[in-house]
């Protein structure tokens, strides 16, 4: 229902507008209201919150808590925990990032099956970002060299297609060429 808020760049823009536009209106009102008063009002002792200020703070607090609560289900760590706890079979894919290439143990994935990506870096900082065929980023992992355990995330691909993998951490002169593909298919592999 609220996927548009969390799965593309327009969602954060809309949420920002929801907070910024009313804030700007109240700010302009307060500045205008204060500018119409004499200097004696500015030097008086501060009073408790006015009704407008109390309502405004309440609205902002409720919206802030609501948007954060609604976004929890879209967090990759929550999706990973839910998939691991579901008891369903999980396909394992191991990834090793080396300067300007990925060594991916399996590039073909069955749609609807949970996949655990366990990734390590052999040499420097790398990113492992998976893009939906329409260009939206599904998830990203930061791969740091020297870690004993792999960075891991579980994701379920719902739609078949060719998904692009890109490095989002600058890793050297050929960083722009560090990309790969995953193929998601219907049916059994």
C-alpha positions in Angstrom: 0.0 0.0 0.0 2.8 2.5 0.9 5.4 1.0 -1.4 5.6 4.3 -3.3 6.9 6.0 -0.2 9.9 3.7 0.3 10.9 2.1 -2.9 11.8 5.0 -5.1 13.2 8.5 -4.9 9.8 10.3 -5.0 8.7 8.8 -1.6 11.4 10.6 0.5 10.7 13.8 -1.5 7.0 13.6 -0.6 7.6 12.8 3.0 10.1 15.7 3.2 7.5 18.1 1.7 4.9 16.8 4.3 7.3 18.1 7.0 8.8 21.1 5.3 5.8 22.8 3.8 3.7 23.1 7.1 6.9 24.0 9.0 7.6 26.8 6.6 4.0 28.1 6.9 4.2 28.1 10.7 7.6 29.7 10.6 6.5 32.5 8.3 3.4 33.1 10.4 5.5 33.3 13.6 8.0 35.7 12.0 5.3 37.9 10.6 3.3 37.8 13.9 6.5 38.8 15.8 7.4 41.5 13.4 4.0 43.2 14.0 4.6 43.4 17.8 6.6 46.1 19.5 10.0 45.6 21.0 8.5 45.2 24.5 7.0 41.9 23.5 10.3 40.5 22.5 11.9 41.4 25.8 9.1 39.9 28.0 9.5 36.7 29.8 8.8 33.6 27.7 5.4 32.1 28.4 4.2 28.5 28.0 3.4 27.1 24.7 0.5 28.7 22.8 -2.3 26.4 21.6 -1.1 26.7 18.0 2.5 25.7 19.0 1.2 22.7 21.0 -1.0 21.5 18.1 1.9 22.0 15.7 4.4 20.0 17.9 1.8 17.3 18.4 1.2 16.9 14.6 4.9 16.8 13.8 5.5 14.2 16.5 2.6 12.0 15.4 3.7 12.2 11.7 7.3 11.5 12.6 6.4 8.4 14.6 3.8 7.2 12.0 6.2 7.4 9.1 9.0 5.7 11.0 6.6 3.0 12.2 5.3 2.4 8.7 8.8 2.1 7.3 10.0 -0.7 9.6 8.7 -3.4 7.3 10.8 -2.0 4.4 14.1 -2.2 6.3 16.4 -4.9 4.9 17.3 -6.1 8.4 13.7 -6.7 9.3 13.0 -8.5 6.0 16.1 -10.7 6.6 14.9 -11.5 10.1 11.4 -12.4 8.9 12.7 -14.6 6.1 15.1 -16.4 8.4 12.4 -17.0 11.0 9.8 -18.2 8.4 11.3 -21.7 8.2 11.1 -21.7 4.4 14.1 -22.9 2.4 16.6 -20.3 1.6 18.9 -20.4 -1.5 22.5 -19.6 -0.6 24.6 -17.4 -2.9 28.1 -16.5 -1.9 29.7 -13.4 -3.3 33.4 -12.4 -3.3 34.2 -8.9 -4.4 37.6 -8.2 -5.9 38.8 -5.0 -7.6 36.3 -4.4 -10.3 34.5 -7.7 -10.4 32.2 -10.0 -8.5 32.6 -13.8 -8.1 29.0 -14.9 -7.6 28.4 -18.6 -6.8 25.0 -18.7 -8.7 23.5 -16.0 -10.9 20.2 -17.7 -11.5 17.4 -17.4 -8.9 13.9 -18.8 -8.7 11.2 -16.1 -8.3 9.5 -16.3 -4.9 12.4 -18.1 -3.2 14.3 -16.4 -0.3 17.9 -15.9 -1.2 20.7 -15.3 1.3 23.5 -13.3 -0.1 26.7 -13.7 1.9 29.4 -11.4 0.6 33.0 -10.6 1.4 35.7 -8.3 0.0 39.1 -9.5 -0.8 40.9 -6.2 -1.2 39.2 -2.9 -0.5 35.8 -1.4 0.3 33.1 -2.5 -2.1 29.4 -2.2 -2.4 26.9 -4.8 -3.5 23.7 -3.2 -4.7 21.0 -5.0 -6.5 18.8 -3.1 -8.8 15.3 -4.1 -10.0 15.0 -4.2 -13.8 13.1 -0.9 -13.7 16.1 0.8 -12.0 15.0 0.9 -8.3 17.6 -0.1 -5.7 16.3 -3.2 -3.9 19.1 -3.4 -1.3 22.7 -2.7 -0.8 25.5 -4.1 1.4 28.9 -2.6 2.3 31.7 -5.1 2.0 34.7 -4.3 4.1 38.0 -6.2 3.7 39.4 -8.2 6.6 36.1 -9.3 8.3 36.0 -12.9 9.4 32.3 -13.3 8.7 30.6 -12.4 5.5 28.0 -9.5 5.3 24.7 -11.2 4.8 21.2 -10.3 3.8 18.1 -12.3 2.7 15.9 -11.0 -0.1 13.0 -12.6 -2.0 12.7 -11.7 -5.7 9.0 -11.6 -6.6 9.3 -10.8 -10.3 11.3 -12.5 -13.0 13.8 -10.5 -15.0 17.5 -9.4 -15.2 18.6 -7.6 -12.1 21.8 -5.5 -12.2 24.5 -5.7 -9.5 26.7 -2.6 -9.0 29.4 -1.5 -6.6 28.3 1.7 -4.8 31.6 2.2 -2.9 34.4 3.9 -4.9 37.0 1.1 -5.3 39.5 2.4 -7.8 40.0 3.5 -11.3 37.7 0.9 -12.9 34.9 1.3 -10.3 32.4 2.3 -13.0 32.8 -1.1 -14.7 32.2 -3.2 -11.5 28.8 -4.6 -12.4 27.2 -8.0 -12.8 23.7 -9.5 -13.4 21.4 -11.9 -11.7 18.6 -13.7 -13.6 15.3 -14.3 -11.8 13.1 -17.0 -13.4 9.7 -18.5 -12.8 9.4 -22.2 -12.1 12.1 -24.5 -10.7 15.8 -24.1 -11.5 
